[in-house]
Amino acid sequence: MTVLSNIMLMAPSAPGSNPLMSLLPLLLIIVVFYFFMIRPQMKRQKDLVTYRSSLKKGDKVITTGGIYGKISEVTDQTLVLEVDNNVNIKVDKSAVLRDPSDLNAQK
């Protein structure tokens, strides 16, 4: 509360003017940041969590390390990826970014 009162005291205002008008630019900046930065990031995070929870055996995925693989086993927190014939690695579900079909759609 002291920060807002300091801002209001520092802002030059004519006698009889509304102190809320001096805070209007700050409020507009906060609203712009919310709608252009925070909200889209929250939507992407929600979509990624939904994608990770819907993974199933046979899906092709890319990990955060850039490893392409096909899911051969799914548990609550981990996946077993087949990266080559008889080469399996165990990765955490949080390391999965997307499926390779997204790359073809972007090009």
GUKOLZA-952083 format. One record per residue (C-alpha): residue number from 1; x negated, y negated, z. Coordinates in pm, 1 decimal, padded with zeros to 6 digits. Last residue first. Example, Ala and Ser with C-alpha at 12.3 -4.5 7.8 and 13.67 -1.06 7.14 Angstrom:
<rs>
<r 2 <-01367.0 00106.0 00714.0>> <r 1 <-01230.0 00450.0 00780.0>> 
</rs>
This chain:
<rs>
<r 107 <-00664.1 02575.7 -04231.6>> <r 106 <-00472.0 02551.6 -03902.7>> <r 105 <-00243.2 02849.0 -03976.5>> <r 104 <-00540.4 03078.2 -04041.4>> <r 103 <-00694.8 02986.5 -03704.9>> <r 102 <-00368.0 03048.3 -03520.0>> <r 101 <-00364.6 03403.1 -03663.7>> <r 100 <-00680.7 03468.2 -03461.0>> <r 99 <-00484.5 03487.9 -03132.6>> <r 98 <-00540.2 03235.8 -02859.7>> <r 97 <-00754.2 03138.6 -02562.9>> <r 96 <-00821.5 03450.9 -02358.1>> <r 95 <-01066.5 03396.9 -02070.5>> <r 94 <-00782.4 03356.9 -01817.1>> <r 93 <-00687.1 03718.1 -01884.6>> <r 92 <-01020.6 03831.3 -01739.4>> <r 91 <-01234.6 04044.7 -01966.3>> <r 90 <-01326.6 04414.9 -01984.0>> <r 89 <-01531.0 04517.1 -02285.5>> <r 88 <-01484.8 04810.6 -02518.7>> <r 87 <-01717.1 04938.8 -02791.4>> <r 86 <-01597.2 05271.5 -02935.6>> <r 85 <-01554.7 05118.9 -03284.1>> <r 84 <-01597.4 04744.4 -03243.6>> <r 83 <-01466.2 04464.3 -03019.5>> <r 82 <-01206.4 04673.6 -02836.9>> <r 81 <-01084.3 04450.7 -02559.2>> <r 80 <-00985.1 04570.4 -02212.2>> <r 79 <-00773.2 04306.6 -02043.6>> <r 78 <-00769.2 04180.6 -01687.2>> <r 77 <-00545.9 04014.3 -01425.9>> <r 76 <-00222.9 04216.0 -01419.7>> <r 75 <-00345.1 04501.0 -01640.0>> <r 74 <-00357.9 04538.8 -02019.1>> <r 73 <-00542.8 04801.9 -02224.1>> <r 72 <-00659.0 04828.3 -02587.7>> <r 71 <-00644.0 04460.7 -02680.4>> <r 70 <-00811.5 04385.2 -03013.4>> <r 69 <-01119.2 04170.1 -03022.1>> <r 68 <-01287.4 03848.9 -03128.4>> <r 67 <-01544.8 03712.0 -02885.0>> <r 66 <-01585.1 03334.6 -02896.1>> <r 65 <-01683.1 03288.4 -02531.0>> <r 64 <-01340.0 03149.5 -02445.8>> <r 63 <-01191.7 03473.4 -02576.8>> <r 62 <-01022.3 03529.7 -02913.5>> <r 61 <-00729.0 03769.9 -02944.5>> <r 60 <-00579.6 04045.9 -03159.2>> <r 59 <-00275.7 04214.6 -03006.5>> <r 58 <-00271.1 04596.6 -03005.2>> <r 57 <-00171.1 04641.4 -02640.5>> <r 56 <00028.0 04348.8 -02507.2>> <r 55 <-00014.8 03981.2 -02426.8>> <r 54 <00303.6 03803.2 -02313.3>> <r 53 <00158.7 03671.3 -01985.2>> <r 52 <-00130.6 03509.0 -02169.0>> <r 51 <00102.0 03334.2 -02414.2>> <r 50 <00324.9 03197.3 -02136.4>> <r 49 <00019.3 03066.6 -01949.8>> <r 48 <-00106.5 02905.2 -02272.4>> <r 47 <00231.0 02742.0 -02342.2>> <r 46 <00241.3 02596.3 -01988.1>> <r 45 <-00112.5 02460.3 -02023.8>> <r 44 <-00025.6 02303.0 -02360.3>> <r 43 <00285.3 02139.6 -02209.7>> <r 42 <00084.4 02002.2 -01915.2>> <r 41 <-00167.3 01854.3 -02160.4>> <r 40 <00112.6 01692.3 -02362.5>> <r 39 <00255.8 01531.5 -02042.7>> <r 38 <-00073.3 01393.7 -01910.6>> <r 37 <-00211.5 01220.1 -02217.8>> <r 36 <00039.3 01031.2 -02433.8>> <r 35 <00347.3 01020.5 -02211.3>> <r 34 <00170.5 00980.3 -01876.9>> <r 33 <-00098.7 00744.2 -02000.4>> <r 32 <00164.9 00520.6 -02160.4>> <r 31 <00368.6 00512.4 -01838.5>> <r 30 <00063.0 00420.9 -01630.6>> <r 29 <-00032.1 00143.8 -01873.2>> <r 28 <00322.7 00006.0 -01859.9>> <r 27 <00312.3 00000.4 -01479.2>> <r 26 <-00012.4 -00196.7 -01483.3>> <r 25 <00131.0 -00443.7 -01735.8>> <r 24 <00446.0 -00488.7 -01517.7>> <r 23 <00258.4 -00559.5 -01194.1>> <r 22 <00248.6 -00937.6 -01247.8>> <r 21 <00618.7 -00931.4 -01336.0>> <r 20 <00694.3 -00765.5 -01001.9>> <r 19 <00553.0 -01071.0 -00823.6>> <r 18 <00850.5 -01275.6 -00956.4>> <r 17 <00766.7 -01638.5 -01009.6>> <r 16 <00875.1 -01907.5 -00758.8>> <r 15 <00539.9 -02078.7 -00745.1>> <r 14 <00327.3 -01979.4 -01042.4>> <r 13 <00131.5 -01663.5 -01018.8>> <r 12 <-00232.3 -01579.0 -01043.1>> <r 11 <-00286.2 -01214.5 -00959.1>> <r 10 <-00520.5 -01169.8 -00664.3>> <r 9 <-00245.8 -01153.7 -00402.2>> <r 8 <-00040.7 -00900.1 -00599.5>> <r 7 <-00345.3 -00684.7 -00655.3>> <r 6 <-00432.5 -00699.6 -00287.0>> <r 5 <-00073.7 -00604.5 -00194.5>> <r 4 <-00087.5 -00311.8 -00430.8>> <r 3 <-00417.5 -00192.2 -00286.7>> <r 2 <-00288.9 -00235.3 00068.7>> <r 1 <00000.0 00000.0 00000.0>> 
</rs>
